[in-house]
Amino acid sequence: MGESEVFVIGAGIVGLLTALELTDRGVDVVVFEAATVASGASGGLGERGIRANGRHPLELPLMARAYARWADLGYRRTGQLHVTEREADMPALAEQARRQRQAGIASELLDVAGVHELEPEISAAVVGAVWCPQDGTADHTTTCHRVAGELRRRGVSIREHQPVRRMPAARRVIVTANGGAAALVGVETFEVFPQALVVDGPAVARHLIGHHHRRVILKTLAGGQTMLTGGWLGHAGTVIDDHVRANFEEAVALYPGLGDAEITAAAADRAEAVSADLLPIIDHDDRVAVATGWSGHGFALAPAVAELLAAWVTTGRWSPLLEPFRASRLRG
Ligand SMILES: Cc1cc2nc3c(=O)[nH]c(=O)nc-3n(C[C@H](O)[C@H](O)[C@H](O)COP(=O)(O)OP(=O)(O)OC[C@H]3O[C@@H](n4cnc5c(N)ncnc54)[C@H](O)[C@@H]3O)c2cc1C
């Protein structure tokens, strides 16, 4: 391994986009990947939500920045509704919309009529929502392979099947190994296996749908099937039948039209690193930066994080937008 280049460890969305941003800035970069491109959380069943709606306030500035990049990378801008079935939640949703607008993210509070106009098939129990028109979905696996293809065209070496076991002696190292970062740089994360289902039935949801109190997220895939997630977990890479059933029941409660739909795919085969406060860990020392601990919602943030990590390499400046995500916040 040479002394002059920048090494990126991990060829998921964060590592690939960071490498792309570095080559945009004329930096020589080599990517090391333990398995293959998009073999981790950035690949697999269905699509990923590209959303600001409902995010932690500290992540909103990153998401506001990421949208423009997503427009270039390619995503389906469906808009997202973050819905509730409880009148008592409406003040919290109004505050959410206000906070998101303040961060530069178009957001609007919808009343019952507004929701049902946008989502005619949704349960009559839904009383309101926050509407984020810039949100949408992306085919995550295809996005990663497209970025990897562009890197290779630019002459970047993506060294697959090359797990990095100790920190290499490059000028700078960017560790984007998700769960693998813990062993390399000592950050405290644990791994989970989020569950994703695909059901065949009527295409009931016209937008990306999140829920304030039910554990369900719905998206209608490009092919017309419905994908369900919502924080349900598998175990060691396989689904748990009770969680599959519960996730589906939550979806049917929200969209009764899915009642006769058939579950055609169920997966929990993609490990994701989770931090103690469910926020990412993005940090650096003189030579090494790390970005991990995405806690199930890192895909949409990746373009902004990649841009800021690349800027750190070329300017030595650490963006104030990354400051809240230092590992030290989790220590005593
Ligand atoms: C089912 C599911 C649904 C999700 N839904 C959403 C969503 O709707 N919206 C959203 O924003 N996010 C979502 N996420 C989270 C999102 O997919 C992840 O946060 C994101 O893909 C993480 O990207 P990454 O590049 O950091 O990690 P990964 O894609 O996991 O890439 C890390 C890579 O590093 C490699 N690696 C590990 N250790 C080493 C090593 N020692 N040496 C070399 N390589 C190594 C791995 O093989 C892997 O390929 C979801 C995740 C899952 C699993």
The ligand as a MOL file (V3000), in Angstrom:
LIG
                    3D

  0  0  0     0  0            999 V3000
M  V30 BEGIN CTAB
M  V30 COUNTS 53 58 0 0 0
M  V30 BEGIN ATOM
M  V30 1 C -33.7470 -3.0830 5.2200 0
M  V30 2 C -33.1270 -1.7170 5.3310 0
M  V30 3 C -33.8860 -0.6010 5.0450 0
M  V30 4 C -33.3160 0.6790 5.1210 0
M  V30 5 N -34.0700 1.7650 4.7540 0
M  V30 6 C -33.4810 2.9790 4.6900 0
M  V30 7 C -34.2040 4.0760 4.1820 0
M  V30 8 O -35.3650 3.9480 3.7950 0
M  V30 9 N -33.5770 5.2920 4.1350 0
M  V30 10 C -32.2890 5.4590 4.5500 0
M  V30 11 O -31.7820 6.5830 4.4740 0
M  V30 12 N -31.5760 4.4120 5.0350 0
M  V30 13 C -32.1410 3.1880 5.0970 0
M  V30 14 N -31.4190 2.1290 5.5610 0
M  V30 15 C -30.0530 2.3450 6.0510 0
M  V30 16 C -29.0510 2.4690 4.9230 0
M  V30 17 O -29.2540 1.4660 3.9490 0
M  V30 18 C -27.6300 2.4060 5.5010 0
M  V30 19 O -27.5130 3.3340 6.5530 0
M  V30 20 C -26.5810 2.7430 4.4470 0
M  V30 21 O -26.7650 1.9530 3.2860 0
M  V30 22 C -25.1830 2.5190 5.0310 0
M  V30 23 O -24.2440 2.7160 4.0010 0
M  V30 24 P -22.7100 2.4300 4.2640 0
M  V30 25 O -22.0110 2.6800 2.9850 0
M  V30 26 O -22.2560 3.1460 5.4730 0
M  V30 27 O -22.6580 0.8800 4.6870 0
M  V30 28 P -22.7310 -0.4760 3.8390 0
M  V30 29 O -23.5980 -0.3530 2.6640 0
M  V30 30 O -23.0380 -1.5550 4.8230 0
M  V30 31 O -21.2650 -0.6330 3.3010 0
M  V30 32 C -20.1780 -0.9420 4.1360 0
M  V30 33 C -19.2690 -1.8680 3.3580 0
M  V30 34 O -18.0710 -2.0390 4.1010 0
M  V30 35 C -17.6090 -3.3550 3.8880 0
M  V30 36 N -16.6960 -3.6880 4.9730 0
M  V30 37 C -16.9730 -3.9750 6.2730 0
M  V30 38 N -15.8580 -4.1870 6.9630 0
M  V30 39 C -14.8230 -4.0390 6.0850 0
M  V30 40 C -13.4150 -4.1570 6.1990 0
M  V30 41 N -12.8140 -4.4530 7.3660 0
M  V30 42 N -12.6460 -3.9650 5.0940 0
M  V30 43 C -13.2240 -3.6470 3.8940 0
M  V30 44 N -14.5710 -3.5420 3.7490 0
M  V30 45 C -15.3480 -3.7290 4.8270 0
M  V30 46 C -18.8790 -4.1860 3.8710 0
M  V30 47 O -18.6790 -5.4150 3.1710 0
M  V30 48 C -19.8550 -3.2590 3.1650 0
M  V30 49 O -19.9540 -3.5340 1.7740 0
M  V30 50 C -31.9650 0.8320 5.5160 0
M  V30 51 C -31.1990 -0.2940 5.8280 0
M  V30 52 C -31.7540 -1.5590 5.7150 0
M  V30 53 C -30.8830 -2.7590 5.9930 0
M  V30 END ATOM
M  V30 BEGIN BOND
M  V30 1 1 1 2
M  V30 2 1 2 3
M  V30 3 2 2 52
M  V30 4 2 3 4
M  V30 5 1 4 5
M  V30 6 1 4 50
M  V30 7 2 5 6
M  V30 8 1 6 7
M  V30 9 1 6 13
M  V30 10 2 7 8
M  V30 11 1 7 9
M  V30 12 1 9 10
M  V30 13 2 10 11
M  V30 14 1 10 12
M  V30 15 2 12 13
M  V30 16 1 13 14
M  V30 17 1 14 15
M  V30 18 1 14 50
M  V30 19 1 15 16
M  V30 20 1 16 17
M  V30 21 1 16 18
M  V30 22 1 18 19
M  V30 23 1 18 20
M  V30 24 1 20 21
M  V30 25 1 20 22
M  V30 26 1 22 23
M  V30 27 1 23 24
M  V30 28 2 24 25
M  V30 29 1 24 26
M  V30 30 1 24 27
M  V30 31 1 27 28
M  V30 32 2 28 29
M  V30 33 1 28 30
M  V30 34 1 28 31
M  V30 35 1 31 32
M  V30 36 1 32 33
M  V30 37 1 33 34
M  V30 38 1 33 48
M  V30 39 1 34 35
M  V30 40 1 35 36
M  V30 41 1 35 46
M  V30 42 1 36 37
M  V30 43 1 36 45
M  V30 44 2 37 38
M  V30 45 1 38 39
M  V30 46 1 39 40
M  V30 47 2 39 45
M  V30 48 1 40 41
M  V30 49 2 40 42
M  V30 50 1 42 43
M  V30 51 2 43 44
M  V30 52 1 44 45
M  V30 53 1 46 47
M  V30 54 1 46 48
M  V30 55 1 48 49
M  V30 56 2 50 51
M  V30 57 1 51 52
M  V30 58 1 52 53
M  V30 END BOND
M  V30 END CTAB
M  END
